[in-house]
Every structure is written in structure tokens, then in C-alpha cells.
Amino acid sequence: MFRRFRTDYRGNVAIVFALTLLPILAAVGCAVDYSLASRMKSKLQVAADAASVAAISKNSAGYKAAISMTQNGPVPAGVTDANAVFNGSAATFSGYNNLTVSSTVTKTGATLSSSVQFSASIPTVFLGILGYSSLTLAGTSTSSAGLPLYLDFYLVIDVSGSMGLPSTTSEAQRLQAVTPDNFVDYPYGCAFACHFSAQWSCWNFGYPTNGYCMSYAISRVSQSGYKALLSTNNSNPMGVQLPNSMVSGLPDSLYNVLTPVANCPSFGTDSCIQLRIDAVSASVNQLLGAANNLEVIANQYRVGLYPFIQNLYAYFPLTSSINGSSSNSSTINYAAANLPSLLDTNGNANLGSGGTHIDTALSSINSLITSVGSGSASNDTLPYVFLITDGAQDNQTKGVPNGSWSGSNHATVIDPNSSCSPLKSRGIIVSVLYIPYLPISPVNSSFAGNEDDAANNNIPNIPGSLKGCASSGYFYTANTPADITSALNAMLNHAIAGAHITN
């Protein structure tokens, strides 16, 4: 019987099951307790995630507080938001004990970051048998967001004589058909809207203008109205003339009869002939509107107008008030609309006269920008220089007022290394809008030391010099008035997007 009992395997399963029942029950109990703990931790983690995101959302108190901060550091309003959101979410479910939450919200440069840490305990069911009455849970959630940057835009605008060229070929033809300026040398018509005061600057011999350059004045008035004033006079080169009563008082005598426009925002209209500076003027005002619409926070962008000829002129220094009326003389919008009035008059000592000194303008703006920040605060702005020019450097000068010419009148180009690198090496972004210099045709090689051929021969060198001046990716070309508007908007959008990427 003993031998049979020893070799009999029947009933082993029951014995083995009885022996393993306790550890199996313990394992199942542990799995149940840990499963409950895992579900509870997931719920609390969701609450922490919601809290860390809410603390830095654009409409949160923390985000608004961080924007107004001028230094890096903690953002208490964000901490309050984070804790409130976490506790509010955690209150929607139960099953935990000893819940604690610790949040931090910090501004560092142009980044707002948050961290929410929590801990809690849950009672156990089965693990209590093994001496574990509760399980501790803990977790962390972090989030970050970019803050809107404070940017300064310095618009360095060429208002030298070449910006008085008509904006389109058709506008040039309209001007050439009516202007008497330099008629002896250019009997087919002058394409420059000369703006010099009376001094025989335009050589209107045989055409009574009292020495006043007429192109600019003509471009500012009704074309049909101007033609109606002319009377036939076959002894004059053009065969017509203004009434003698107007001659001594030009251009005011003309403006007394025909009301001039301050600017000409559209080409092909009877009210005016649009010049390049008119197209730039209209586009700058649209740029101001676009910048205002893109602001995320009040006073985020400042814009200043800095035209130049021989000198850089702080025509309208940096201002955050960029949404004014173009009819209110105290606004930058009005100043932008009146940029055409700054074309070389040989009478504005602030601008000087006679050439196009791009290198001087860039050196001056570099000195004017005393601080280069990161854009993270209103007192730490990131500067951009927008250079708007046809790129033909002309080193000649003319005494103001009514002085003599000096220096070379043969066009050349700027040296990007000496003119632009000092700006870029400081962290200033240089964005260039090239308005192509149009070839002079036909050429009068005997005029002014053959400056026409010099200007034409210089044109192929301009794009490379300006592209070398611009920061990488910030070179634009605009051939038409519409192109100028599109390019300036693209420059603005690029600056805003690029600033966020950089920082």
C-alpha cells in the first residue's frame, strides 16, 4: 500500500493549487491595486497637462503678465492659473488622498515655460494584506510658448533725384510730353521730376519758367488742367508756354490755379503723374496698416521714417503710434503720405542735395541705433533696417541752397563690407528693397560729363551690391508700384516670422 501510495499521482493538481493559491491571490490583488493606481495617475496627469498648458495660453493672466515684464523671472499670475486649473480638474473625480500640487511659470527671453508637479496617495485593497495600506503617485507636466516680440523698423528711404523718376513707362511718357526741363539737352523730354528751386538748374532756355524746374510741379497737378493753361508760342522750343503772369511766381502761381496733390498713390490718373517716391509713399502707409493689424499686443511694433539724400534725416523717429490718419500732421501716416515733398529740393539742409549717399545713410542709422535687443521686452527691442533704394550710389553733392556741384557724378555702388557689415555684425537685420534703376534712353553723352552712360553702365552692378548688403534671405526687388507694396508687406512678414525663429 505504501508503494502504491508513493507512486500514485492522482490529486496532485488539487494539492499544487492549494499550495499556490495564496501567492496567486496576492499577485492578482497587486495587479488590481496597481491598475487602480495607474488609472488614478492618468487622471491626475491629464489635470497637470491641462494646467501647464492653460498657464501659458495666449488669453491667460500669466501670458498677459509675462508680456508686460521687462525682465526675466517667475510669473506669479501663471502659477495661480496653473494651480487653479489643476485643482479644478482634480475635483471632478475622487479616490485619492493627500493631493499636493507645485507649479512654476517662468519668463526667459521670448519664451514662457510652465511646470506642474503633483503627488497623491490611494488606499490599497489587496496590498494591505502585505502591509502596504496605500500607494504614492507622482507626475510632472511641462509646456512652453513663444512670446510676441517687440520689433523696431527703421525705414531708410532714398529720396534723391532718381526717386523722382515716374513709376511706370507710361507715366514717364506722360511727363516727357509736357515738361520743359533741360529741353535744350533733352528735346525728347526729361524723365526726371526735378524739384530744384529757381536757379536756372533745369536750363529751360527759351521757355519762360523763371529758372524753376517744372517737372515736379507739373506732376502734382491735373494734367488736363495744366494743358489747358498753355498757349501757343512757336518761338519757344516746345511751341507752348504758360501765361506770362505765372512765370515770376512759379510754382506757387501754378498751384494757385491748380490745386496740387501731396502724393499720387495711383498711376494713370488725370490728377497727377505718379513718381517712384509716390509709389513708395503709398506702400509705406499700407505697411503701417499691416503692421498695426499684425500686432498681438499693444505697442508691439515701432516704425520710424529716415529718408536720405546726402544726409540721413530723422523725418519721423520711431513711434508705436502707427494707426493714425494720413490727414493729421502729427502722425507718421501723414509723414509717410508726404514723403514726395522730400525729393531733392536743394533747399533742405537736413537732407543735403545733389547725390545719393547710401553709404552715409547706413553709417548714420548704425550710429542712431544705440541698442540691439532680443525683442523679449518693450525695453529690449530687436531692430530691423529696411533700406528702400534704386541702389545707384552717387557721390556728388550740391551746396544748399543754390550752391555749386562738387564730386563725381558717375554712379557707382556701395561696398557691402564697409556699409552694411557694421550693422549686421551687431545683430541688426538689414532688409533691402531694390527698385531697379531704369536705363536712360536715348543717351546724351555730352551732358554733364556723360553721366548718362556712367549710370547705364553701373546698372548691372547694383543688384549684387544690394544683395550683399542684405541679411541672408532679406533681399527683395520691386519693378512696379504693385511690386513695391507686395515687397514691403513680404519684408514685414518675413521680419516678424524670422524674429520668432531666431529667438
C-alpha positions as CSV (number, residue, x, y, z in Angstrom):
1,M,0.0,0.0,0.0
2,F,2.8,2.3,0.8
3,R,4.5,1.6,-2.5
4,R,1.2,2.2,-4.3
5,F,0.6,5.5,-2.4
6,R,4.1,6.7,-3.2
7,T,3.7,6.1,-6.9
8,D,0.1,7.3,-7.2
9,Y,-0.1,10.9,-8.9
10,R,-3.8,11.3,-8.7
11,G,-4.9,14.5,-6.8
12,N,-1.6,16.4,-7.5
13,V,-3.4,19.3,-9.1
14,A,-5.5,20.0,-6.1
15,I,-2.5,19.9,-3.8
16,V,-0.4,22.1,-6.0
17,F,-3.4,24.6,-6.4
18,A,-3.8,24.7,-2.7
19,L,-0.2,25.4,-2.2
20,T,0.0,28.2,-4.8
21,L,-3.4,29.7,-4.1
22,L,-2.1,32.3,-1.7
23,P,0.7,33.8,-4.0
24,I,-1.8,33.8,-6.9
25,L,-4.3,35.8,-4.9
26,A,-1.6,38.1,-3.8
27,A,-0.4,38.7,-7.4
28,V,-4.0,39.3,-8.6
29,G,-4.5,41.7,-5.7
30,C,-1.4,43.6,-6.5
31,A,-2.4,43.8,-10.2
32,V,-5.8,45.2,-9.2
33,D,-4.3,47.8,-6.8
34,Y,-1.6,48.8,-9.4
35,S,-4.3,49.1,-12.1
36,L,-6.4,51.4,-9.9
37,A,-3.3,53.4,-9.1
38,S,-2.3,53.7,-12.8
39,R,-5.8,54.9,-13.8
40,M,-5.7,57.5,-11.0
41,K,-2.3,58.7,-12.1
42,S,-3.5,59.1,-15.6
43,K,-6.4,61.2,-14.5
44,L,-4.1,63.4,-12.4
45,Q,-1.6,63.6,-15.3
46,V,-4.4,64.9,-17.6
47,A,-5.2,67.5,-15.0
48,A,-1.5,68.5,-14.8
49,D,-1.2,68.7,-18.6
50,A,-4.2,70.9,-18.8
51,A,-2.8,73.1,-16.1
52,S,0.6,73.6,-17.6
53,V,-0.9,74.5,-21.0
54,A,-3.5,76.8,-19.5
55,A,-0.9,78.7,-17.6
56,I,0.8,79.9,-20.8
57,S,-2.1,80.2,-23.2
58,K,-2.4,83.5,-25.0
59,N,-5.5,84.5,-23.1
60,S,-4.2,83.6,-19.7
61,A,-3.4,86.0,-17.0
62,G,0.2,84.6,-16.9
63,Y,0.7,85.2,-20.6
64,K,-0.5,88.8,-20.3
65,A,1.6,89.4,-17.3
66,A,4.7,87.9,-19.0
67,I,4.3,90.2,-22.0
68,S,4.4,93.3,-19.7
69,M,7.5,92.1,-17.9
70,T,10.8,93.9,-18.8
71,Q,13.0,91.3,-17.0
72,N,13.2,87.5,-16.9
73,G,11.8,85.7,-13.9
74,P,8.8,83.9,-12.3
75,V,5.3,84.8,-13.3
76,P,3.1,84.5,-10.2
77,A,-0.2,85.0,-12.2
78,G,0.7,82.0,-14.2
79,V,1.3,79.9,-11.1
80,T,-2.2,80.9,-9.8
81,D,-3.7,79.9,-13.1
82,A,-1.9,76.5,-13.2
83,N,-2.9,75.6,-9.6
84,A,-6.5,76.6,-10.1
85,V,-6.9,74.6,-13.3
86,F,-5.2,71.5,-11.8
87,N,-7.3,71.6,-8.6
88,G,-10.5,72.3,-10.6
89,S,-9.9,69.2,-12.8
90,A,-8.9,67.0,-9.8
91,A,-12.1,68.0,-8.0
92,T,-14.2,66.2,-10.7
93,F,-13.1,62.8,-9.5
94,S,-12.3,61.1,-6.2
95,G,-10.3,58.1,-4.8
96,Y,-7.1,59.8,-3.8
97,N,-5.7,61.2,-0.6
98,N,-3.0,63.8,0.4
99,L,-3.1,65.5,-3.0
100,T,-0.4,68.3,-3.4
101,V,0.5,70.4,-6.5
102,S,3.5,72.6,-7.1
103,S,3.6,74.9,-10.2
104,T,6.2,77.2,-11.7
105,V,5.8,79.6,-14.6
106,T,8.9,81.5,-15.8
107,K,9.7,84.0,-18.5
108,T,13.1,83.6,-20.1
109,G,13.7,85.9,-23.0
110,A,10.9,85.4,-25.5
111,T,9.9,82.1,-24.0
112,L,7.2,81.4,-21.4
113,S,7.5,78.0,-19.7
114,S,5.5,76.2,-17.1
115,S,5.9,73.1,-14.9
116,V,3.2,71.4,-12.8
117,Q,4.2,68.7,-10.4
118,F,1.8,66.7,-8.3
119,S,1.7,63.9,-5.8
120,A,-1.1,61.9,-4.1
121,S,-1.8,58.6,-2.4
122,I,-4.6,56.0,-2.9
123,P,-5.7,53.3,-0.4
124,T,-5.0,49.7,-1.4
125,V,-7.3,46.7,-1.1
126,F,-5.2,43.6,-1.5
127,L,-1.7,45.0,-0.9
128,G,-2.9,45.9,2.6
129,I,-2.6,42.2,3.4
130,L,1.1,42.5,2.7
131,G,1.4,45.6,4.8
132,Y,1.0,48.3,2.1
133,S,-2.0,50.3,3.0
134,S,-1.5,52.9,0.3
135,L,0.4,53.7,-2.9
136,T,2.0,57.1,-3.7
137,L,1.6,58.6,-7.1
138,A,3.6,61.5,-8.7
139,G,3.9,63.2,-12.1
140,T,5.1,66.3,-13.9
141,S,3.9,68.2,-16.9
142,T,5.9,70.9,-18.7
143,S,4.9,73.3,-21.5
144,S,6.4,76.3,-23.3
145,A,5.2,79.0,-25.7
146,G,6.9,81.8,-27.6
147,L,6.0,85.4,-26.6
148,P,5.3,88.1,-29.2
149,L,8.5,90.1,-29.9
150,Y,8.9,93.8,-29.7
151,L,10.4,95.0,-33.0
152,D,11.7,98.3,-34.3
153,F,11.6,99.1,-38.0
154,Y,13.9,101.8,-39.3
155,L,12.8,102.7,-42.8
156,V,15.8,104.2,-44.6
157,I,14.2,105.7,-47.8
158,D,16.0,107.1,-50.8
159,V,14.5,110.5,-51.7
160,S,17.3,111.5,-54.1
161,G,16.6,112.8,-57.6
162,S,16.3,109.4,-59.2
163,M,13.3,108.6,-57.0
164,G,11.6,111.4,-58.9
165,L,11.5,109.1,-62.0
166,P,8.0,108.2,-63.0
167,S,6.8,104.9,-61.6
168,T,6.0,103.3,-64.9
169,T,6.9,103.6,-68.6
170,S,3.5,105.1,-69.4
171,E,3.9,107.7,-66.6
172,A,7.4,108.6,-68.0
173,Q,5.9,109.2,-71.4
174,R,3.2,111.5,-69.9
175,L,5.9,113.5,-68.1
176,Q,8.2,113.7,-71.1
177,A,5.4,115.0,-73.2
178,V,4.8,118.1,-71.1
179,T,7.9,119.1,-69.2
180,P,10.2,121.8,-70.4
181,D,13.1,120.9,-68.1
182,N,16.5,120.6,-69.8
183,F,14.8,120.9,-73.1
184,V,17.9,122.0,-74.9
185,D,19.8,118.8,-74.0
186,Y,16.7,116.5,-73.9
187,P,14.3,117.7,-76.7
188,Y,12.5,114.4,-76.4
189,G,11.6,115.3,-72.9
190,C,13.1,114.9,-69.4
191,A,12.1,111.9,-67.4
192,F,13.2,113.3,-64.0
193,A,10.7,115.2,-61.9
194,C,13.2,117.8,-60.9
195,H,12.4,119.6,-57.7
196,F,15.1,122.3,-57.5
197,S,14.2,125.9,-56.7
198,A,14.7,128.8,-59.2
199,Q,18.4,129.0,-60.1
200,W,18.5,128.0,-63.8
201,S,19.0,124.5,-62.7
202,C,17.0,123.0,-65.5
203,W,18.2,125.1,-68.4
204,N,14.7,125.9,-69.6
205,F,16.1,128.3,-72.2
206,G,13.5,129.7,-74.5
207,Y,10.7,128.5,-72.2
208,P,9.7,131.1,-69.6
209,T,9.8,129.4,-66.2
210,N,12.0,132.0,-64.3
211,G,14.6,129.2,-64.0
212,Y,12.3,127.0,-62.0
213,C,12.4,123.2,-62.6
214,M,8.9,122.4,-63.7
215,S,8.7,118.6,-63.8
216,Y,7.8,118.0,-60.2
217,A,5.3,120.9,-60.1
218,I,3.6,119.5,-63.3
219,S,3.5,116.0,-61.8
220,R,1.5,117.4,-58.8
221,V,-1.4,118.9,-60.7
222,S,-4.2,117.9,-63.1
223,Q,-2.8,117.1,-66.5
224,S,-5.8,118.3,-68.4
225,G,-5.8,121.4,-66.3
226,Y,-2.2,122.1,-67.0
227,K,-2.5,121.6,-70.7
228,A,-5.5,124.0,-70.7
229,L,-3.3,126.7,-69.3
230,L,-0.7,126.5,-72.1
231,S,-0.9,128.9,-75.0
232,T,0.8,128.5,-78.4
233,N,4.1,130.2,-78.8
234,N,6.1,128.9,-81.7
235,S,9.2,130.9,-80.6
236,N,9.6,128.6,-77.6
237,P,11.3,125.2,-78.1
238,M,8.1,123.3,-77.1
239,G,5.9,125.7,-79.0
240,V,3.8,126.4,-76.0
241,Q,4.1,128.4,-72.8
242,L,2.3,129.2,-69.5
243,P,0.7,132.6,-69.2
244,N,3.3,135.3,-68.5
245,S,1.5,136.3,-65.4
246,M,2.5,132.9,-63.8
247,V,6.2,133.0,-64.7
248,S,7.6,135.1,-61.8
249,G,5.7,133.2,-59.1
250,L,6.3,129.6,-60.2
251,P,5.5,127.1,-58.8
252,D,3.1,128.8,-56.4
253,S,1.4,130.7,-59.2
254,L,0.6,127.3,-60.8
255,Y,-0.6,125.9,-57.5
256,N,-2.9,128.9,-57.0
257,V,-4.7,127.9,-60.2
258,L,-4.5,124.2,-60.0
259,T,-4.6,122.6,-56.5
260,P,-1.6,120.3,-56.2
261,V,-1.7,116.8,-54.6
262,A,0.7,115.9,-51.7
263,N,1.1,112.5,-53.2
264,C,0.0,110.4,-56.1
265,P,-1.0,106.9,-54.9
266,S,-2.2,105.7,-58.3
267,F,-0.7,105.9,-61.8
268,G,-2.6,106.8,-64.9
269,T,-4.9,109.3,-63.3
270,D,-5.5,112.9,-64.5
271,S,-4.9,114.4,-61.1
272,C,-1.2,113.7,-61.1
273,I,1.7,111.8,-62.6
274,Q,2.9,109.1,-60.2
275,L,6.6,109.1,-59.3
276,R,8.6,106.3,-57.7
277,I,8.6,108.1,-54.4
278,D,4.8,108.3,-54.7
279,A,4.6,104.6,-55.1
280,V,6.9,104.1,-52.1
281,S,4.9,106.6,-50.1
282,A,1.6,104.8,-50.7
283,S,3.3,101.4,-49.9
284,V,4.8,102.6,-46.7
285,N,1.3,103.7,-45.5
286,Q,0.0,100.3,-46.3
287,L,2.9,98.8,-44.4
288,L,1.9,100.8,-41.4
289,G,-1.6,99.5,-41.6
290,A,-0.4,95.9,-42.0
291,A,2.0,96.2,-39.0
292,N,-0.8,97.6,-36.9
293,N,-3.1,94.7,-37.8
294,L,-0.4,92.1,-37.1
295,E,0.2,93.4,-33.5
296,V,-0.6,90.8,-30.9
297,I,-0.1,93.2,-28.1
298,A,-0.3,97.0,-27.9
299,N,2.7,98.9,-29.0
300,Q,4.5,95.8,-30.1
301,Y,6.0,97.4,-33.2
302,R,7.6,100.8,-33.6
303,V,8.3,102.3,-37.0
304,G,10.4,105.4,-38.0
305,L,11.0,107.1,-41.3
306,Y,14.6,108.1,-42.2
307,P,14.9,109.5,-45.7
308,F,18.2,110.4,-47.1
309,I,20.0,112.2,-50.0
310,Q,23.4,113.5,-48.9
311,N,22.5,113.0,-45.2
312,L,20.2,110.8,-43.3
313,Y,17.2,112.8,-41.9
314,A,15.2,111.7,-38.9
315,Y,12.0,112.8,-40.6
316,F,9.7,110.9,-38.2
317,P,11.6,109.0,-35.5
318,L,10.4,105.7,-34.0
319,T,6.9,105.6,-32.8
320,S,4.5,102.9,-31.7
321,S,1.5,105.0,-32.8
322,I,1.2,103.7,-36.4
323,N,-2.5,103.7,-36.9
324,G,-3.1,107.4,-37.3
325,S,-4.8,109.5,-40.0
326,S,-2.8,110.4,-43.1
327,S,-4.5,113.8,-42.9
328,N,-3.3,114.5,-39.3
329,S,0.0,116.3,-39.5
330,S,1.1,114.9,-36.1
331,T,1.1,111.2,-37.3
332,I,3.6,109.0,-39.0
333,N,0.9,108.2,-41.5
334,Y,0.8,111.8,-42.6
335,A,4.6,111.9,-42.8
336,A,4.6,108.8,-45.0
337,A,2.0,110.3,-47.3
338,N,4.1,113.4,-47.7
339,L,7.4,111.7,-48.5
340,P,7.3,113.0,-52.1
341,S,7.7,116.5,-50.7
342,L,11.2,115.5,-49.6
343,L,12.6,114.9,-53.1
344,D,15.8,116.8,-53.6
345,T,14.9,120.5,-53.5
346,N,18.4,121.8,-53.0
347,G,16.9,123.6,-50.0
348,N,16.6,121.1,-47.2
349,A,19.7,121.3,-45.1
350,N,18.7,118.2,-43.1
351,L,18.9,116.0,-46.3
352,G,21.5,117.9,-48.2
353,S,21.4,117.8,-52.0
354,G,22.9,116.6,-55.2
355,G,23.7,112.9,-55.0
356,T,22.7,109.6,-53.4
357,H,24.8,108.8,-50.4
358,I,23.6,105.3,-49.4
359,D,26.8,104.6,-47.5
360,T,26.4,107.7,-45.4
361,A,22.8,106.8,-44.7
362,L,23.7,103.3,-43.4
363,S,26.5,104.6,-41.3
364,S,24.2,107.2,-39.8
365,I,21.5,104.7,-39.0
366,N,24.0,102.4,-37.4
367,S,25.0,105.2,-35.1
368,L,21.4,106.1,-34.4
369,I,20.6,102.6,-33.2
370,T,22.2,102.6,-29.8
371,S,20.8,99.3,-28.5
372,V,20.2,95.9,-30.1
373,G,18.0,93.7,-28.0
374,S,16.3,90.3,-28.4
375,G,12.8,91.6,-28.7
376,S,11.7,90.0,-25.5
377,A,10.5,93.2,-23.8
378,S,9.5,96.7,-24.6
379,N,12.8,97.9,-23.4
380,D,14.8,95.2,-25.2
381,T,13.6,95.7,-28.8
382,L,15.0,93.9,-31.9
383,P,15.9,96.4,-34.7
384,Y,15.3,95.9,-38.4
385,V,16.6,98.3,-41.1
386,F,14.5,98.5,-44.2
387,L,16.6,100.1,-47.0
388,I,14.5,101.2,-49.9
389,T,16.5,102.5,-52.9
390,D,17.4,102.1,-56.5
391,G,21.0,101.3,-55.4
392,A,22.9,103.8,-57.5
393,Q,25.4,105.4,-55.2
394,D,26.2,108.9,-56.4
395,N,29.0,110.7,-54.6
396,Q,28.4,114.2,-55.9
397,T,27.0,117.0,-53.7
398,K,25.3,120.3,-54.3
399,G,25.6,123.3,-51.9
400,V,22.4,124.1,-50.0
401,P,20.8,126.3,-51.0
402,N,21.7,127.3,-54.6
403,G,25.3,126.1,-54.2
404,S,27.6,124.6,-56.7
405,W,28.2,121.0,-57.7
406,S,31.2,119.0,-56.4
407,G,32.4,115.4,-56.5
408,S,32.0,112.8,-59.1
409,N,28.6,112.4,-60.8
410,H,29.4,109.0,-62.2
411,A,27.2,106.4,-60.5
412,T,28.7,103.6,-58.6
413,V,27.6,101.1,-55.9
414,I,28.0,100.7,-52.2
415,D,30.6,98.4,-50.6
416,P,28.6,95.9,-48.6
417,N,31.5,95.2,-46.3
418,S,32.0,98.8,-45.2
419,S,28.4,100.0,-45.4
420,C,26.4,97.0,-44.2
421,S,28.5,94.6,-42.2
422,P,28.8,97.0,-39.2
423,L,25.0,96.8,-38.9
424,K,24.8,93.1,-39.3
425,S,27.7,92.3,-37.0
426,R,25.7,94.0,-34.2
427,G,22.7,91.7,-34.8
428,I,20.7,94.2,-36.7
429,I,18.7,92.7,-39.6
430,V,19.1,94.5,-42.8
431,S,16.3,94.1,-45.3
432,V,16.7,95.6,-48.7
433,L,14.1,96.6,-51.3
434,Y,15.7,97.3,-54.7
435,I,13.7,99.4,-57.0
436,P,15.6,98.9,-60.3
437,Y,17.4,101.9,-61.8
438,L,15.9,102.3,-65.3
439,P,18.3,102.7,-68.2
440,I,18.4,106.3,-69.6
441,S,17.4,106.3,-73.3
442,P,18.3,107.9,-75.5
443,V,21.7,108.9,-74.0
444,N,23.1,112.4,-74.3
445,S,26.8,111.6,-74.0
446,S,27.7,115.3,-74.0
447,F,25.6,116.1,-70.9
448,A,27.3,116.6,-67.6
449,G,30.4,114.6,-68.4
450,N,28.5,111.7,-69.9
451,E,26.8,110.8,-66.6
452,D,24.1,109.0,-68.6
453,D,26.4,106.3,-69.9
454,A,28.0,106.1,-66.5
455,A,24.6,105.5,-64.9
456,N,23.6,102.9,-67.5
457,N,26.9,101.0,-67.3
458,N,26.5,100.9,-63.5
459,I,23.1,99.2,-63.5
460,P,24.4,95.6,-63.8
461,N,26.5,96.1,-60.6
462,I,23.6,97.3,-58.4
463,P,21.7,94.0,-57.6
464,G,24.8,92.2,-56.4
465,S,25.9,95.0,-54.1
466,L,22.5,95.4,-52.5
467,K,22.1,91.6,-52.1
468,G,25.5,91.5,-50.4
469,C,24.3,94.3,-48.1
470,A,21.1,92.5,-47.1
471,S,21.0,89.9,-44.3
472,S,20.6,86.4,-45.7
473,G,17.3,85.9,-47.4
474,Y,16.2,89.6,-46.9
475,F,16.8,90.9,-50.4
476,Y,13.7,92.0,-52.5
477,T,13.2,93.5,-55.9
478,A,10.2,95.6,-57.0
479,N,9.7,96.7,-60.6
480,T,6.2,98.2,-60.4
481,P,4.1,100.1,-57.8
482,A,2.2,96.9,-57.0
483,D,5.5,95.1,-56.6
484,I,6.7,97.7,-54.1
485,T,3.6,97.2,-51.9
486,S,3.9,93.4,-52.1
487,A,7.6,93.5,-51.4
488,L,7.2,95.8,-48.3
489,N,4.5,93.5,-46.9
490,A,6.7,90.5,-47.6
491,M,9.6,92.2,-45.8
492,L,7.4,92.9,-42.8
493,N,6.0,89.4,-42.6
494,H,9.5,87.9,-43.0
495,A,10.8,90.1,-40.2
496,I,8.0,89.0,-37.8
497,A,8.4,85.3,-38.7
498,G,12.1,85.4,-38.8
499,A,12.4,87.1,-35.4
500,H,10.4,84.3,-33.8
501,I,12.5,81.6,-35.4
502,T,15.8,83.4,-34.4
503,N,14.7,83.8,-30.8
